[in-house]
């Protein structure tokens, strides 16, 4: 499941493995496919064939995890802090960025640029951008307006 996450935080005692191989199964449900996009191929093969563990220190060095923390409380505090910082930004900008990053790994750069341009054209709120720029210039705090609720079904 960790391979499908946008951000990966772990405690220093964590490790990662492809456990299915240790019980006589081939990994399915995307573990091998996602691992190959996140880690060097030779390492994924070693983890898969030998059933070895990847230490959190090595996972962090390779960019598989964003941060490693000494304990659960520190990890949760950092995760909450990151979530709070993300929540101050436009939900549409965050969603659009997620789509652009995700799509960019599967297509050539020119198609990734088209996805980003299409998303931006459909979601850009000039008044939100103006308010954010004004806040930066005046060094005032700014928080994006919440999205409008979905209409109730008929």
C-alpha positions as CSV (number, residue, x, y, z in Angstrom):
1,X,0.0,0.0,0.0
2,X,2.9,2.4,0.8
3,X,3.9,2.3,-2.9
4,X,0.6,3.9,-3.9
5,X,0.9,6.9,-1.5
6,X,1.8,10.4,-2.6
7,X,4.0,11.1,0.5
8,X,5.7,8.4,2.5
9,X,6.9,8.9,6.0
10,X,8.3,6.1,8.2
11,X,9.8,5.5,11.6
12,X,13.5,4.6,11.8
13,X,12.6,1.0,12.7
14,X,10.5,0.5,9.6
15,X,11.4,-1.7,6.7
16,X,9.9,-2.6,3.3
17,X,9.7,-5.9,1.5
18,X,7.8,-7.8,-1.1
19,X,6.5,-10.3,1.3
20,X,4.5,-12.5,-1.2
21,X,7.8,-14.1,-2.3
22,X,8.5,-15.3,1.2
23,X,5.3,-17.3,1.1
24,X,5.6,-18.8,-2.4
25,X,3.5,-16.2,-4.3
26,X,4.3,-13.7,-7.0
27,X,3.4,-10.1,-5.9
28,X,0.3,-8.9,-7.6
29,X,-2.0,-5.9,-7.2
30,X,0.6,-3.5,-8.6
31,X,3.4,-3.9,-6.1
32,X,6.0,-4.8,-8.7
33,X,4.8,-2.2,-11.2
34,X,4.8,0.6,-8.6
35,X,8.1,-0.5,-7.0
36,X,9.8,-0.4,-10.4
37,X,8.7,3.3,-10.8
38,X,10.0,4.2,-7.4
39,X,13.2,2.2,-7.0
40,X,16.1,1.1,-9.2
41,X,15.1,-2.0,-11.2
42,X,18.0,-4.1,-10.0
43,X,17.0,-3.5,-6.4
44,X,13.3,-4.3,-7.1
45,X,14.5,-7.6,-8.7
46,X,16.6,-8.4,-5.6
47,X,13.8,-7.6,-3.2
48,X,11.4,-9.7,-5.3
49,X,13.6,-12.7,-6.0
50,X,15.3,-12.9,-2.6
51,X,12.5,-11.6,-0.4
52,X,14.9,-9.3,1.3
53,X,14.0,-6.3,3.5
54,X,14.8,-2.7,2.5
55,X,15.8,-0.7,5.5
56,X,14.2,2.7,6.0
57,X,17.7,4.3,5.9
58,X,18.3,2.9,2.4
59,X,14.7,3.7,1.4
60,X,15.2,7.3,2.4
61,X,18.5,7.5,0.6
62,X,16.9,6.3,-2.6
63,X,13.9,8.7,-2.2
64,X,11.4,5.9,-1.6
65,X,10.4,7.6,1.7
66,X,10.3,11.4,2.2
67,X,11.4,11.3,5.8
68,X,12.3,8.8,8.5
69,X,11.5,9.8,12.1
70,X,12.7,8.4,15.5
71,X,9.2,7.4,16.6
72,X,5.5,7.4,15.9
73,X,4.7,10.6,17.7
74,X,7.3,12.6,15.8
75,X,6.1,11.0,12.5
76,X,2.5,11.8,13.2
77,X,3.4,15.4,14.2
78,X,5.3,15.9,11.0
79,X,2.5,14.3,8.9
80,X,-0.1,16.6,10.5
81,X,2.2,19.6,9.9
82,X,2.6,18.7,6.2
83,X,-1.2,18.1,5.9
84,X,-1.9,21.5,7.4
85,X,0.5,23.3,5.0
86,X,-1.1,21.5,2.1
87,X,-4.6,22.5,3.3
88,X,-3.7,26.1,3.1
89,X,-3.3,25.9,-0.6
90,X,-6.0,25.8,-3.3
91,X,-7.6,22.4,-3.4
92,X,-7.8,22.6,-7.1
93,X,-4.2,23.5,-7.4
94,X,-3.2,20.6,-5.2
95,X,-5.5,18.2,-7.2
96,X,-4.2,19.5,-10.5
97,X,-0.6,19.1,-9.4
98,X,-1.3,15.6,-8.3
99,X,-2.8,14.8,-11.7
100,X,0.0,16.4,-13.6
101,X,2.7,14.6,-11.6
102,X,0.9,11.2,-11.8
103,X,0.3,11.6,-15.6
104,X,3.8,12.8,-16.3
105,X,5.4,9.5,-15.3
106,X,3.4,7.6,-17.9
107,X,3.7,9.9,-21.0
108,X,6.2,12.0,-22.9
109,X,6.9,15.5,-21.6
110,X,4.8,17.2,-24.3
111,X,1.7,15.2,-23.4
112,X,2.3,15.9,-19.7
113,X,2.4,19.6,-20.5
114,X,-0.9,19.2,-22.3
115,X,-2.5,17.6,-19.3
116,X,-1.2,20.4,-17.1
117,X,-2.4,23.1,-19.5
118,X,-5.9,21.6,-19.8
119,X,-6.2,21.2,-16.0
120,X,-5.0,24.8,-15.4
121,X,-7.4,26.2,-18.0
122,X,-10.3,24.4,-16.4
123,X,-9.6,25.2,-12.8
124,X,-7.8,28.5,-12.7
125,X,-9.6,31.1,-10.4
126,X,-8.1,34.5,-11.2
127,X,-9.5,36.0,-8.0
128,X,-7.8,33.3,-5.9
129,X,-4.5,33.9,-7.6
130,X,-4.9,37.7,-7.1
131,X,-5.7,37.2,-3.4
132,X,-2.7,34.9,-3.0
133,X,-0.3,37.3,-4.8
134,X,-1.6,40.2,-2.7
135,X,-1.1,38.2,0.5
136,X,2.5,37.4,-0.5
137,X,3.3,41.1,-1.3
138,X,1.8,42.3,2.0
139,X,3.2,39.4,3.9
140,X,-0.3,38.6,5.2
141,X,-1.5,35.0,5.7
142,X,-3.6,33.6,2.9
143,X,-5.7,30.5,2.8
144,X,-7.5,29.3,-0.3
145,X,-11.3,29.5,-0.3
146,X,-12.9,26.1,0.3
147,X,-14.5,24.3,-2.6
148,X,-18.3,24.8,-3.0
149,X,-20.3,21.8,-1.8
150,X,-21.6,19.4,-4.4
151,X,-25.3,20.1,-5.3
152,X,-27.8,17.7,-3.6
153,X,-29.0,15.0,-5.9
154,X,-32.6,15.3,-7.3
